[in-house]
Amino acid sequence: MLNRRQFMSRVAAAPLAAAAIQTASGIATAANGAKPNVLFIAVDDLRPELNCYGRTWIHSPNIDRLAKMGMAFERAYCQQAVCSPSRSSLMTGTRPDSTKVWDLVTHFRAAEPNIVTVPEHFKKNGYFVQGMGKIFHPGYDDPRSWSVPWQTPEAPTYAKGKSANEVDEDKPKAKGGPPVESADVPDNFYKDGKVADIAVATLKVIAKKPEPFFLAVGFAKPHLPFVSPKKYWDLYDPAKIQLAPNPYHPEDAPEWALTNSNEVRNYQGMPTKGKFDDTIARQLKHGYYAAVSYTDAQIGKVLDELDRQGLTKNTIVILWGDHGWKLGEHGEWAKHSNVENDTNAPLLLAAPGMKAANKHCKALVEFVDIFPTLSELAGLPLPTHLEGWSFKRLLDNPELPWKPAAFSQYPRGKDRMGYSMRTDRYRFTVWVGREDHSRIDAIELYDHQADPQENTNISKRPANAELVKQLMAQWQAGWKAASPPA
């Protein structure tokens, strides 16, 4: 029986062999045969509520521009819906049970000291690699990943005299300020504007380097607090902002399936328990939308500079949000669960020469797939530790049959882990003992055909007994049982 590394070595070999004897499409290959550059854009807490995803009320012209250049993946899933586990998984191409990062305090190198990250892999293969802003979780950078030291600018959190102390924003502790701010300040008053300025200046320098570059640019908003210049707030009429249609716990779901919105509750003026009234809910959504548009504008500055330097035609551009976010759905705010709102995140990719530009793809893809995809697009060998598939072929044909399921997980306390499997039609989540997976505490089953909001857990209905049995067998086989389509 193959072990994990042997299995992934065989999985990796197939698409590489195919790449060696094709490509009629010429994806990611410049006319002069040069290696493509990579612009790697990370956005914190960004859910796929963007104009290019059909949410026409959102002002996101620059992310929309990227969607027109390439492909928007509608069903992309993170491996755990909180910053450090998600980013550790994406950056190493392995799942949380391999990185051993399920929290905000563990560094992936504690479990895998010699593992190679995405930027490190490009560096080892002749790329100049530079990173800025939020790429890894704050306080847990990885110096081995960069050609020059990673950098992030200092900036106040608020413009209006509140506490500007930087804290670990994902932890439920007092923040010393309100959850929102609209201030008449320039974009680069806040950190993301400064990150964009650094990225623009960096592009001017690395455009002149003889080697290809891998530039990682991380934006912190729309993470709490929802602070952004007033002009982005003015893009939205609060009276027209629609509140979540399902502000209640899913029927028949275990109580631990969701949290208590603690990340939001610890900001000034937020209720410490109970429901968020409509006034607060609308203010929070307004702040989130404004922060999305603010970050979109910063992304636009970077894309504009890429154009000015004549780099766009030979640059792979990828944008990902590290996980989704609940804006009142299920009566909750923030992430920290296995529900669709939290695990589904935006993923957009444009590559030189791709056939299916300005297309959407409904195939199930996972964030562990990003590492092998970028490597294959750049013609790099695939490390054998990877636990995902390259979706390069989808860039030419988004209708290809693809993964049967995507897998996410989230712990509850020290003794329980929820493993979630998203198939084409269903979300199937099994809550087990963290040390004893044979101990099943609860099962959740949601039918996305009849219930796309995941409002009713139907796992206990007698009519679904056979379906639960079938999904349980697929869940137990896990991601390792699948292989890329021929």
Phi, psi and omega in degrees: 000135181288139170279177186301316184291320178296317180300311183291332176297319178289320177300318183291328187294324185299306180294330178292320178297318179297320182296329184290332184256359176241185036231125175292332183285333182068024181303132172063018177242121180285164181300328181269008178079006182291152175294142179286148169285168176227125170253115192246102188252122178250138179231130186277132174061026181271115175269164184283041173264079184224155182302320182291348174261016176090001177270083192293348180279352181266134177268098182222057188297331184277322172293324176298323178298318178296321178299322179289331178288332188217237186224139174255123178269119185279336183233067175256136188231135173281166181269339171202130191274065168199155197306297189295312177300318180296313182291321178298319179294310181298315187287339178256346183073021179231162187271162184305326179290346174267318178289337187064023177255103177241002187223192183255008184241349184264133175266139184299336181287348174294322179268324184231075186297335184252007182294148181260130179272170178304304182295325179297321179298318177293321178299317181293342182250030168094008181268147166275124189238125180222144181225150180208152180078200186274101176249292167278172180293142182307134180088355183230054178290171180227091186304330181296342185281346191241150173284327175230158184304136172301148181220150172215140185280156171275141179199149177290150177285320183236157177260348190249039171081006177279177179301132178254013181295133176275129179229170174288103193292342182275346184273139181284083177220164181301136184257344179077020180193174180282165180281346183223156172204133171242115185229143180277077183227159176290162182304321185273017167290317180272167188299316185296326175295322177292322177299317178299319178298317179296318180297318179297314179296322180294318180300324179297329181277310187286343175299336183267355182285148181287333181269157176292159182240156170236107183249117179257123183235118184247127179253139186272334181267145023266032174301148173303150350288150182279081181247136178195159179301149186305326184299335178279328172297323184291350177288346187235138173266111184302331180293339182262358181284121181275133178276163183303135181282350184227064183279055183208157180295141178302137180299132177067013175276147177297151184299330183276001178298329180236171179254200184242029178056034185298328182300323181275323187298338183274004172272157182301136175082359180269143179297138180281344175203168178080188184284157172268124182290167187299325180296313179293317181301317181291322177297318180294317179294321177300314180297320179295313180299317179298319180294323176298314181292326176297311180294322176304319180295324179292321176298321178300321179298321180290316178297323178298318180292324175302318177295314183300325181276002180068030186259343189301320186293342179234036180230129170282125178244122177234138177231132178220144169264139190290343174183175177277198185194135177271130176248059179097349176298141183059021180071019187236159176230142182091201187246235172069036176205180179261006184288163181303319181302330184266323186274334179276126184222158179291143175214119180231140182215133173234131181230145179304129174085000182293142184284326192262044178297150181059042180236159172249148180235129181260004179295148175285120175230160182233160181292337173292348178278347185293316180303304180295328180294311180297321180296315181293320178299326181270000180073027180265152175295152180265127173301150184280352183277353189294145182239029177221178179248145168290131176256026180306320183297333179292337181292336175265330182218089183291352181268000180303141169302140187220216187299139175285341182195157172243146188237131177229171178204159174205132179277154170232108182069198184270350191238004186220138176230133174259119177256126187242134180241122178255112175264185179303322185249330191239155161249125184235116183239131180241126178262120185231168172292140183295326179263338183233093183288350176282346177274108181259116181271329181192159176229139173240140177220124180234132181263105184289344176287319180262338190216069184294343178272358181057053182267343184224119175282117185253017185293333185269357182287128183306325181295343182258009184302315181292321177298315178300319179298315180295315180292325178298319178296318178294319179296317180294325176293324173072186184295333183292336184285343182272163173215156183299144175302147180292000000 
